[in-house]
Amino acid sequence: MIYDIRHVTRFDYGAQVKFARCNLRLKPVDWPGQRLDHYALHARPVGRLSAARAEAGLANVTRLVVDTPVRELAIESVARVTVDRLVPVPAASDSTLAEIAALARTSRDLSAVGPAGYLYPSPLIPLDPAIAEWCAPDLDPDRSALDAAIALARRIQQEFAFDGSATVVDTPPIDAFRQRRGVCQDFAQIMITGLRARGLPAAYASGYIRTIPPPGQPRLVGADATHAWVLLWCGPARGWVGVDPTNGIWMAGDHILMAVGRDYAEIAPVDGVVLGSGAQAMDVSVDVAPLDA
């Protein structure tokens, strides 16, 4: 499937700002099963764009510097991505969770996608005994890694309610867990908490998912959103396997991966600093359109 993606972030600063410096992680990364065919990034009305180094995780980072006074700023990211990723099929030869944990602890891969970097708590995803206990029944050490991952994702999808008003971007996982409500970020963080509590390498994945409108309804341009899910390292043979606890499904042909990190703070699509005195308002519009549509 070929997707055209348009991601627009608009800032209204309330008053003129003299300076802004942003880190943009909007360009999809290279990853098995997807290919970036075209990419363009624009800042309006002003702004200097330059490549920057990812300080953590796996991301394509662009630095935006605005040193001309502005009241508003729009950042537009346009990509065409080809996704050819099959749904994972569990096999008898798959490693168990105990084997995965042991392999990760002894891994010498220190790259951005090495499993050892995703074994431990991170600032936004601390280990929590209550979440670990709730996840444990699906994470028996002798269970196949893929079987366990999809079972836990489906239980989260079934027992938690999607509620966009229940949490905000910095809501701790335990708060969403207690409410049994939240959004994709919350569900990913809860699942990652449970996996890491078992000594398993689990990463936070940021990107997009194809959305299909209800029967008879048109697809609304700009009504999509960024999405979050989980990557579980399943040994050298399988590598990283994506699981989506919001929908109870595998990462497959409907998912476009933008960045990978220990948690959201490492791979936020846009972050930075602004020098000004006004109250900032931000609006995000995302459109994920299959080319054949």
C-alpha positions in Angstrom: 0.0 0.0 0.0 1.2 3.5 -0.9 0.2 6.3 1.5 0.3 10.1 1.1 0.7 11.7 4.5 0.3 15.4 5.3 1.0 16.5 8.9 0.5 20.2 9.7 1.3 21.8 13.1 0.1 25.4 13.6 1.2 27.6 16.5 -0.6 30.8 17.6 1.7 32.5 20.1 -0.8 35.1 21.3 1.8 37.8 20.8 5.0 38.2 18.7 7.9 35.9 19.7 11.4 36.9 19.0 13.0 33.5 18.7 12.0 29.9 18.4 14.0 26.7 18.1 12.2 23.4 17.4 13.2 19.8 17.0 11.0 18.2 14.3 10.7 14.4 14.1 8.2 14.2 11.3 10.1 12.3 8.6 9.4 8.5 8.8 12.4 6.4 9.6 13.8 3.5 7.5 12.3 0.3 8.9 11.6 -3.2 7.6 8.4 -3.3 5.6 8.2 0.4 4.7 10.0 2.7 2.2 10.1 6.5 2.1 9.5 7.5 -1.5 9.2 11.3 -1.1 9.5 13.8 1.7 9.2 17.6 2.0 9.2 19.9 5.0 8.2 23.5 5.1 7.9 26.2 7.7 5.8 29.4 7.1 6.1 32.3 7.2 9.8 32.0 8.1 12.3 29.6 9.5 15.7 27.9 8.8 15.7 24.1 8.5 18.8 22.0 9.0 19.5 18.3 9.8 20.2 17.5 13.4 21.4 14.4 15.3 18.9 12.3 17.2 19.8 12.6 20.9 18.0 9.4 21.8 16.0 6.6 20.1 15.7 6.3 16.3 14.4 9.4 14.5 15.1 11.7 11.6 15.5 15.0 13.3 15.3 18.4 11.6 16.2 21.6 13.5 13.9 24.6 12.9 15.2 28.1 13.9 13.0 31.2 13.7 14.8 34.4 14.6 12.4 36.8 12.9 9.5 38.0 15.1 6.3 36.1 14.3 2.9 35.8 15.8 2.0 32.5 14.0 4.0 29.6 12.7 2.9 26.6 10.5 5.1 23.5 10.0 4.0 21.2 7.1 5.4 17.7 6.6 4.5 15.8 3.4 5.5 12.2 2.8 4.8 9.4 0.4 5.5 6.0 2.0 5.2 2.5 0.6 4.3 -0.1 3.2 4.7 -3.8 2.5 4.6 -5.4 5.9 2.9 -8.8 6.6 1.0 -9.7 9.7 3.4 -11.7 12.0 2.5 -15.3 12.3 3.5 -17.0 15.6 5.5 -20.2 15.0 6.6 -23.1 17.2 10.2 -22.0 16.8 9.6 -18.6 18.3 11.6 -17.8 21.5 9.9 -17.8 24.8 9.8 -14.6 27.0 12.5 -16.1 29.3 14.7 -16.7 26.3 14.1 -13.1 25.0 15.0 -11.6 28.3 18.2 -13.5 28.5 19.2 -12.7 25.0 18.5 -9.0 25.5 20.6 -8.8 28.7 23.6 -10.3 26.9 23.2 -8.3 23.6 26.2 -6.2 22.6 24.2 -4.1 20.1 24.5 -0.5 21.3 22.8 1.0 18.3 19.6 3.0 18.5 17.6 -0.2 18.1 19.7 -2.5 20.3 17.5 -4.3 22.7 19.4 -3.5 25.9 18.5 0.2 25.7 14.8 -0.6 26.1 14.9 -2.9 29.1 14.8 -0.3 31.8 12.4 2.3 33.1 12.4 5.7 31.4 11.3 9.2 32.6 7.7 8.8 31.3 7.4 5.1 31.8 8.5 4.1 35.3 8.0 0.6 36.6 4.8 0.3 38.6 3.9 -2.8 40.7 0.2 -2.5 40.1 0.6 -2.4 36.3 3.2 -5.2 36.4 0.9 -7.4 38.4 -2.1 -6.8 36.0 0.0 -7.6 33.0 1.7 -10.7 34.5 -0.9 -13.3 33.7 -0.3 -12.9 29.9 3.5 -12.8 30.3 4.4 -16.3 31.6 8.2 -16.7 31.0 7.6 -20.0 29.2 5.1 -18.5 26.8 6.0 -17.7 23.2 6.9 -14.1 22.8 4.5 -13.4 20.0 1.6 -15.2 21.6 2.2 -13.3 24.8 2.5 -9.9 23.1 -0.7 -10.1 21.1 -2.6 -11.6 24.1 -1.6 -8.6 26.3 -2.4 -6.1 23.6 -5.9 -7.6 23.1 -6.6 -7.6 26.8 -5.7 -3.9 27.0 -7.9 -3.2 24.0 -10.9 -5.1 25.6 -10.6 -3.7 29.1 -9.7 -0.1 28.6 -11.9 2.6 27.0 -10.6 5.0 24.5 -11.4 8.5 25.9 -9.6 11.5 24.5 -10.6 13.7 27.4 -9.4 11.3 30.2 -5.7 12.1 29.9 -3.1 14.6 28.6 0.3 14.2 27.1 2.1 14.0 30.5 -0.4 11.8 32.4 1.5 9.1 34.2 0.7 5.5 33.1 -0.6 4.6 36.5 -3.3 7.3 36.3 -4.6 6.0 33.0 -4.4 2.5 34.4 -6.5 3.3 37.4 -9.1 5.0 35.3 -9.1 2.2 32.7 -9.4 5.0 30.2 -7.1 7.0 27.9 -5.6 7.2 24.4 -3.1 5.3 22.3 -0.1 6.9 24.2 -1.5 5.7 27.5 -2.2 2.1 26.3 1.3 1.8 24.8 2.9 3.1 28.0 0.9 0.6 30.1 1.9 -2.3 27.9 5.5 -1.2 27.9 5.5 -1.0 31.7 4.3 -4.6 31.9 6.8 -5.9 29.4 9.8 -4.1 31.0 8.8 -5.4 34.4 9.4 -8.9 33.0 12.8 -7.9 31.8 11.7 -7.6 28.2 13.0 -5.0 25.7 10.0 -2.8 24.8 10.0 0.4 22.8 7.6 3.2 22.2 6.6 3.6 18.5 5.3 6.8 17.1 3.7 7.1 13.6 0.5 6.9 11.8 -2.3 4.4 11.2 -4.7 4.2 8.3 -8.2 5.0 9.4 -11.3 3.8 7.6 -14.5 5.9 7.9 -17.8 4.3 8.8 -19.8 2.7 5.9 -21.3 5.4 3.7 -19.3 8.2 5.3 -16.6 10.2 3.4 -13.0 10.2 4.6 -12.4 13.6 6.3 -9.2 15.3 5.2 -7.1 16.3 8.2 -9.2 14.3 10.7 -6.5 11.6 11.3 -3.9 11.8 14.1 -0.5 10.6 15.1 -0.6 7.1 16.7 1.4 5.2 19.2 2.0 1.5 19.7 4.6 -0.9 21.1 7.6 -2.7 19.7 8.8 -5.9 21.4 12.2 -7.3 20.5 11.7 -11.0 19.9 15.2 -12.2 19.4 17.8 -12.0 16.6 15.7 -14.0 14.1 12.4 -12.1 14.6 13.8 -8.7 15.5 11.4 -6.0 16.6 7.7 -6.9 16.2 5.0 -4.2 16.5 1.9 -4.6 18.6 -1.0 -2.1 18.8 -2.8 -2.3 22.1 -5.3 0.5 21.2 -6.7 -1.7 18.5 -5.6 -5.2 19.6 -3.7 -5.9 16.4 -0.2 -6.3 15.0 1.7 -3.6 13.3 1.3 -4.5 9.7 0.2 -2.8 6.4 -1.9 -0.1 8.1 0.9 1.3 10.2 3.6 3.8 9.2 6.5 4.1 11.6 7.8 7.6 12.2 10.2 7.2 15.2 11.2 4.8 18.0 12.2 5.6 21.5 12.0 4.6 25.2 9.0 6.9 25.6 7.2 9.8 24.0 9.6 12.4 25.4 12.4 11.1 23.2 10.5 11.1 19.9 7.8 13.8 20.2 7.0 15.0 16.7 7.7 18.6 17.7 9.4 20.1 20.7 11.7 23.0 21.5 11.9 26.5 23.1 10.2 29.8 22.4 11.1 33.2 23.7 7.9 35.3 24.1 5.3 36.4 26.6 2.0 35.2 25.0 0.0 32.1 25.7 0.8 29.5 23.0 -2.0 27.5 21.2 -1.2 24.6 19.0 -3.4 22.9 16.4 -2.4 19.7 14.6 -4.0 18.3 11.4 -3.0 14.9 10.0 -4.2 13.3 6.8 -3.2 9.6 5.9 -4.5 8.8 2.5 -4.0 5.5 0.6 -2.9 6.4 -2.9 -5.6 4.2 -4.5 -8.2 6.1 -2.6 
